Amino acid sequence: MRSLLIVICSLSLLLISPSFASDLPSYEGLCKKLVDLPGWKGEKCDGIRASTPAGDLVSAHRRYTKDGRRLEVSVIVGSQAIALWAPFTQRIVVETGEQLLKTFRAEGFPAGVSYSKKEKSGTISICLKEKGGQGYALLAVTFEGMDWQEALKWAKKFDWKGMAKLIK
């Protein structure tokens, strides 16, 4: 399932490459939104702003750890966000005994989850902003050592509306 998602994202990145360079926020501004989480050890936020043949992007990233659990939280804007959100534009639900891939709404935002039940790990993607009908800005929360509902609870500790306001 994870391999299929990676292939879909890679192909989408090659096919979808609009340029939004002038609309991109600074990664430093996005880092300010990746706040400390109570009880978690948070590493320093880092980021990147880049222009590539596949499109322009900016991202901010911060890792958190607590009692063997891990969260990696990223705010991604531009071409990479479009590619990462592409699998969720179909509003799909696929569930097996081991995997879950579905779309839903959280706090009024479109969201998607890819979750490995056995490994208790996955990624929750929150579409912060759409542009031209595509997910242009995402909050991506990769997690290990917890179920996806707990990861979503921690993801809600971030100011999604404030992040969305930073993005034109």
C-alpha positions in Angstrom: 0.0 0.0 0.0 2.8 2.4 0.9 4.7 1.6 -2.3 1.5 2.4 -4.3 1.1 5.7 -2.6 4.8 6.7 -3.3 4.4 5.8 -7.0 1.2 7.8 -7.2 2.8 10.8 -5.5 5.9 10.6 -7.7 3.9 10.5 -10.9 1.7 13.3 -9.8 4.7 15.5 -9.1 6.0 14.9 -12.6 2.6 15.7 -14.2 1.6 18.6 -12.0 4.2 21.4 -11.9 2.6 24.8 -11.7 4.7 27.7 -10.5 3.5 29.6 -7.4 6.9 31.1 -6.4 5.5 34.6 -5.7 2.8 33.2 -3.4 5.1 31.1 -1.2 5.4 32.1 2.5 8.8 31.9 4.2 9.7 28.7 6.0 10.7 30.7 9.0 7.1 32.0 9.3 5.8 28.4 9.0 8.3 27.2 11.7 6.7 29.6 14.2 3.5 27.6 13.8 5.2 24.3 14.7 4.9 25.0 18.5 6.1 22.9 21.4 3.8 20.0 22.4 3.2 19.5 26.1 5.2 16.5 27.4 7.0 16.0 24.1 10.7 16.7 23.2 10.7 18.9 20.1 13.8 19.3 17.9 14.6 22.6 16.2 12.4 23.4 13.2 14.1 23.6 9.9 12.9 24.4 6.4 13.5 25.0 2.8 12.4 27.2 0.0 13.2 25.8 -3.5 12.5 26.3 -7.2 12.8 23.2 -9.2 11.9 22.0 -12.7 8.9 20.2 -11.1 7.7 23.5 -9.5 8.3 25.7 -6.5 7.9 24.7 -2.9 8.5 25.8 0.7 8.4 23.5 3.7 8.9 23.7 7.5 9.6 20.5 9.5 9.9 19.6 13.1 10.3 16.2 14.9 8.9 15.4 18.3 9.5 12.3 20.5 7.9 11.0 23.7 8.1 7.6 25.4 9.0 5.7 22.2 6.4 7.5 20.1 7.4 9.9 17.3 5.7 12.7 15.4 7.2 14.4 12.4 5.2 17.5 11.5 5.7 19.4 8.2 3.9 22.3 6.6 4.4 22.0 2.8 3.3 24.6 0.3 3.6 24.4 -3.5 4.3 21.6 -6.0 5.3 19.0 -3.4 2.0 19.6 -1.5 0.0 19.1 -4.7 1.7 15.8 -5.4 1.3 14.5 -1.8 -2.4 15.5 -1.7 -3.2 13.9 -5.1 -4.2 10.4 -3.7 -6.8 12.0 -1.4 -8.5 14.0 -4.1 -10.5 10.9 -5.1 -12.3 10.9 -1.7 -11.4 7.2 -1.3 -11.7 4.7 1.6 -9.7 1.5 1.5 -9.5 -0.7 4.6 -8.0 -4.1 5.1 -7.0 -6.0 8.3 -3.6 -4.3 8.1 -4.1 -0.9 6.3 -6.4 2.1 6.2 -6.4 4.8 3.5 -9.3 7.3 3.8 -10.4 10.9 3.4 -12.4 12.8 6.0 -12.9 16.2 7.4 -11.2 17.5 10.5 -11.8 20.9 12.1 -13.5 21.9 8.8 -10.4 21.0 6.7 -10.2 18.2 4.1 -8.0 15.5 5.5 -6.6 12.1 4.6 -4.9 9.3 6.5 -2.7 6.4 5.4 -2.3 4.1 8.4 -0.6 0.7 9.1 -2.6 -0.9 11.8 0.0 -3.6 12.6 2.9 -1.1 12.8 0.8 1.6 14.5 2.3 4.2 12.1 1.3 6.3 9.2 0.7 9.8 7.9 -2.2 12.3 8.4 -2.4 15.0 5.7 -4.5 18.1 6.3 -5.2 20.3 3.3 -4.7 23.8 4.5 -5.3 25.6 1.2 -6.5 24.6 -2.3 -5.5 26.5 -5.4 -7.0 25.6 -8.8 -8.8 22.7 -7.3 -5.6 21.1 -6.0 -4.2 20.8 -2.5 -1.7 23.6 -2.6 -0.7 23.6 1.1 -0.6 20.7 3.6 0.1 19.9 7.2 1.6 16.4 7.1 1.9 14.5 10.4 3.9 11.3 10.2 3.6 9.2 13.3 4.9 6.0 14.9 3.9 4.1 18.1 0.3 5.3 18.2 -3.0 4.8 16.4 -4.1 7.4 13.9 -6.8 8.9 16.1 -4.2 9.7 18.8 -1.9 11.2 16.2 -4.8 13.4 15.0 -5.4 14.5 18.5 -1.8 15.8 18.7 -2.1 17.3 15.2 -5.0 19.4 16.4 -2.7 21.1 18.9 -1.3 23.1 16.0 -3.0 26.3 14.7 -4.3 25.1 11.3 -6.3 28.3 10.6 -3.2 30.4 11.5 -1.1 28.3 9.1 -3.7 28.7 6.3 -3.7 32.5 6.8 0.1 32.6 6.1 -0.5 31.1 2.7 -1.8 33.3 -0.1 
